[in-house]
Amino acid sequence: MELSLVIPAYNEAGNLEEIVTRALEALPRVSCDFEVLVVDDGSTDGTSGLADRLAEETDSVRVVHHPRNLGYGQAQISGFKAARGELVALVPADNQFHIEDLARYLPLVNNADVVLGIRTQRQDTFLRKVVSRIFNFSMALIFGLRLKDINWVKLYKRKVLCAVDIECNGFAIDAEILVKAKRKGFRFAQVDVPHYPRRWGEPTGVNIRNILSTMRELFWLWRKMR
């Protein structure tokens, strides 16, 4: 089955070439048919031009551009819509996941529709770890979604993304997809994967504005799914 590697990128000029190069080296060993799809979410630091250059250098790389920063959720949605593969992997552009570790996921798709990575030896700040633990606990308590690491790299079968109506625009999108997939009877599997330190740029996501926005989206999702 063809594998689409979706990489949302916002101001990742210092990381993007490394992850795309690593993908082009690793994916032929992971899947015989693949594409790398970079979603430039309105970057202002040169990410856009770099992505275009990488796409010009090889037919295996394609780019989707947002005219402005629309947010992580919309970047995911654009990537899912543009992906051609029967398997779709969502990977951040910060190089904290190494593409060759997708080999750990693929054997599990024989018995699962979504494979979720569990970060081992997390290279994150204490605050990010605490927020993640609270989020995962809340998802289990509110939605019965007992998964260890909801917001890390996932491998989807295309049929899951086609069956789920994605409505969230922000960081709650991962939870929304999984909650709705669970309701539709899709099967999950989990696998431990190494987590690597970010060597360039600053992480985004854990700030009061995004936390409150995610809480609002989760409250909306809870009301909708009751």
C-alpha positions as CSV (number, residue, x, y, z in Angstrom):
1,M,0.0,0.0,0.0
2,E,1.2,3.5,-0.8
3,L,2.2,5.5,2.2
4,S,1.7,9.3,2.5
5,L,3.9,11.0,5.0
6,V,2.2,14.3,6.0
7,I,4.5,16.9,7.6
8,P,2.7,20.1,8.9
9,A,5.3,22.9,9.1
10,Y,5.1,26.4,10.5
11,N,8.3,28.3,10.6
12,E,10.5,25.2,10.5
13,A,13.1,26.4,8.1
14,G,15.9,25.0,10.2
15,N,14.3,21.5,10.5
16,L,12.5,20.9,7.2
17,E,15.3,19.9,4.9
18,E,16.7,17.4,7.4
19,I,13.3,15.7,8.0
20,V,12.5,15.5,4.2
21,T,16.0,14.2,3.4
22,R,15.7,11.6,6.2
23,A,12.3,10.6,4.9
24,L,13.6,10.1,1.3
25,E,16.3,7.9,2.7
26,A,14.2,5.9,5.1
27,L,10.9,5.4,3.3
28,P,12.1,3.2,0.5
29,R,13.1,0.7,3.2
30,V,9.7,1.1,4.9
31,S,7.3,1.2,1.9
32,C,7.9,0.5,-1.7
33,D,5.4,3.3,-2.7
34,F,5.4,6.6,-0.9
35,E,5.1,10.3,-1.0
36,V,6.2,13.1,1.2
37,L,3.6,15.9,1.6
38,V,4.7,19.1,3.3
39,V,1.9,21.4,4.5
40,D,3.3,24.9,4.8
41,D,1.0,26.6,7.2
42,G,1.7,30.2,6.2
43,S,5.3,30.3,7.3
44,T,7.2,33.5,7.3
45,D,10.8,32.3,7.9
46,G,11.6,30.8,4.5
47,T,10.0,27.4,5.1
48,S,7.7,28.0,2.1
49,G,10.5,28.5,-0.4
50,L,12.5,25.7,1.0
51,A,9.6,23.3,0.7
52,D,9.1,24.3,-3.0
53,R,12.8,23.7,-3.7
54,L,12.7,20.2,-2.1
55,A,9.6,19.4,-4.2
56,E,11.4,20.6,-7.4
57,E,14.3,18.2,-6.7
58,T,12.2,15.0,-6.5
59,D,8.8,13.9,-7.7
60,S,8.3,12.1,-4.3
61,V,7.8,15.4,-2.5
62,R,4.7,17.6,-2.8
63,V,3.8,20.9,-1.1
64,V,0.5,22.4,0.0
65,H,0.6,26.1,0.9
66,H,-1.7,28.0,3.2
67,P,-1.8,31.7,2.4
68,R,-1.6,32.5,6.1
69,N,-1.2,30.7,9.4
70,L,-4.4,28.7,9.8
71,G,-3.3,26.5,12.7
72,Y,-2.3,23.0,13.4
73,G,-5.7,21.5,12.9
74,Q,-6.2,23.0,9.5
75,A,-2.7,22.0,8.5
76,Q,-3.6,18.4,9.3
77,I,-6.9,18.6,7.4
78,S,-5.1,20.0,4.3
79,G,-2.6,17.2,4.4
80,F,-5.2,14.5,4.8
81,K,-7.2,15.8,1.9
82,A,-4.2,16.0,-0.4
83,A,-2.7,12.6,0.6
84,R,-2.9,9.9,-2.0
85,G,-1.8,6.8,0.0
86,E,-3.9,4.1,1.5
87,L,-1.8,4.6,4.7
88,V,-1.3,8.1,6.0
89,A,1.3,9.0,8.6
90,L,1.3,12.4,10.4
91,V,4.7,13.5,11.5
92,P,5.8,16.9,13.0
93,A,8.6,18.8,11.2
94,D,10.7,19.3,14.3
95,N,12.8,16.1,13.9
96,Q,11.8,14.7,17.3
97,F,10.5,11.7,15.4
98,H,12.9,9.8,13.1
99,I,11.1,8.5,10.0
100,E,12.9,5.1,10.1
101,D,10.9,4.4,13.2
102,L,7.7,4.1,11.1
103,A,9.0,0.5,10.5
104,R,7.8,-0.2,14.1
105,Y,4.2,0.8,13.1
106,L,3.7,-1.0,9.8
107,P,3.4,-4.6,11.2
108,L,0.5,-3.5,13.4
109,V,-1.7,-2.3,10.5
110,N,-2.6,-6.0,9.9
111,N,-4.8,-5.9,13.0
112,A,-5.4,-2.2,13.5
113,D,-6.8,0.8,11.7
114,V,-4.9,3.4,13.6
115,V,-1.4,2.9,15.1
116,L,-0.3,5.4,17.8
117,G,3.3,6.0,18.9
118,I,4.1,6.2,22.6
119,R,7.1,8.5,23.3
120,T,9.8,6.9,25.4
121,Q,12.3,9.0,27.3
122,R,10.5,12.1,26.3
123,Q,12.7,15.1,25.4
124,D,10.3,17.7,26.5
125,T,10.0,20.3,29.3
126,F,8.4,19.3,32.6
127,L,5.4,21.5,31.7
128,R,4.8,19.8,28.4
129,K,4.9,16.4,30.1
130,V,2.5,17.4,32.8
131,V,0.0,19.0,30.3
132,S,0.2,15.8,28.2
133,R,-0.5,13.5,31.1
134,I,-3.5,15.6,32.2
135,F,-4.8,15.6,28.6
136,N,-4.5,11.8,28.2
137,F,-6.1,11.3,31.6
138,S,-9.0,13.6,30.7
139,M,-9.6,11.8,27.4
140,A,-9.8,8.5,29.3
141,L,-12.2,9.9,31.9
142,I,-14.5,11.9,29.6
143,F,-14.5,9.8,26.4
144,G,-13.3,6.4,27.5
145,L,-10.3,6.8,25.2
146,R,-7.6,4.9,27.1
147,L,-4.5,5.6,25.1
148,K,-1.1,6.5,26.5
149,D,0.0,9.2,24.1
150,I,-2.8,10.7,22.0
151,N,-0.9,13.6,20.5
152,W,2.1,11.9,19.0
153,V,2.9,10.3,15.6
154,K,0.0,8.2,14.2
155,L,-0.4,6.0,11.2
156,Y,-3.9,5.9,9.8
157,K,-5.6,3.7,7.3
158,R,-7.2,6.0,4.7
159,K,-10.6,4.5,5.4
160,V,-10.5,6.0,8.9
161,L,-9.9,9.6,7.7
162,C,-12.7,9.1,5.0
163,A,-15.2,7.9,7.6
164,V,-14.6,10.6,10.2
165,D,-16.0,14.1,9.8
166,I,-13.3,16.4,11.1
167,E,-14.6,19.6,12.5
168,C,-12.0,20.9,15.0
169,N,-9.5,23.4,13.8
170,G,-7.1,23.5,16.7
171,F,-5.0,21.1,18.8
172,A,-8.1,19.0,19.8
173,I,-8.1,17.5,16.2
174,D,-6.2,14.4,17.3
175,A,-8.6,13.7,20.0
176,E,-11.6,14.3,17.8
177,I,-10.4,11.9,15.1
178,L,-9.7,9.2,17.7
179,V,-13.0,9.6,19.6
180,K,-15.0,9.5,16.4
181,A,-13.0,6.6,15.1
182,K,-13.6,4.7,18.3
183,R,-17.3,5.3,18.0
184,K,-17.3,3.8,14.5
185,G,-15.6,0.7,15.7
186,F,-12.1,1.2,14.3
187,R,-9.3,-0.7,16.0
188,F,-6.3,0.9,17.7
189,A,-2.8,-0.3,18.4
190,Q,0.1,1.4,20.3
191,V,3.8,1.1,19.9
192,D,6.8,2.5,21.8
193,V,9.0,4.8,19.8
194,P,12.1,6.9,20.8
195,H,11.6,10.6,21.2
196,Y,14.5,12.9,20.2
197,P,15.4,16.4,21.4
198,R,14.6,19.4,19.2
199,R,17.8,20.8,17.9
200,W,16.4,24.0,16.2
201,G,13.6,26.4,16.9
202,E,11.2,26.7,19.7
203,P,8.2,24.4,20.3
204,T,4.7,25.8,20.0
205,G,1.4,24.6,21.4
206,V,1.7,24.8,25.3
207,N,0.5,28.2,26.2
208,I,-2.5,29.6,27.9
209,R,-4.2,30.6,24.7
210,N,-3.9,27.2,23.0
211,I,-4.8,25.3,26.2
212,L,-8.0,27.3,26.6
213,S,-8.8,26.9,22.9
214,T,-8.3,23.2,23.2
215,M,-10.5,23.0,26.3
216,R,-13.3,24.8,24.4
217,E,-13.0,22.4,21.5
218,L,-13.1,19.4,23.8
219,F,-16.2,20.7,25.6
220,W,-17.9,21.1,22.2
221,L,-16.8,17.6,21.3
222,W,-18.2,16.2,24.6
223,R,-21.6,17.8,24.0
224,K,-21.7,16.6,20.4
225,M,-20.8,13.0,21.3
226,R,-23.2,12.6,24.3
